[in-house]
């Protein structure tokens, strides 16, 4: 019985670590995505940092990435940047890869 409990605890611990890593990847991805959008909008360094935090916060509005995409599309369009949802989704995927590599490499 003990080995079953140990195995179950180990699986629960792995699940918790995996969930924490996914959260960290998403937050880093959103910060990178915010920096990407801030550069397109010509924001200053301080404004870009603040905007990155806004993008991270936007991700808490609903499950999935739609809230982040909606925010970026709205903000970029309002800033007069010609962009579509496909370009934003492409950037989101690229920044997710960059974020994962960064965290896995310990950078």
C-alpha angles and dihedrals in degrees: 000000000000094000090053091051091047091050091048092050091048091051091048091050091049091049091051091049091048092049091049091050092050090051091050092047091050092049093048090045091052092049090051090046090051090052090050092052093042090055090051089051093047095239121169120250093262092046090048091053091050091046091052089056090050090054091050090051092048089061090066094062095083140348116279131022100290093097091055093046091049092051094049094045091050095045096045092046091048088052090056095253114146104227138137135210092258092060091048092049090049091052090047091055093046092049091048089057091046091049094049092049090048093052095042090050092048092238 
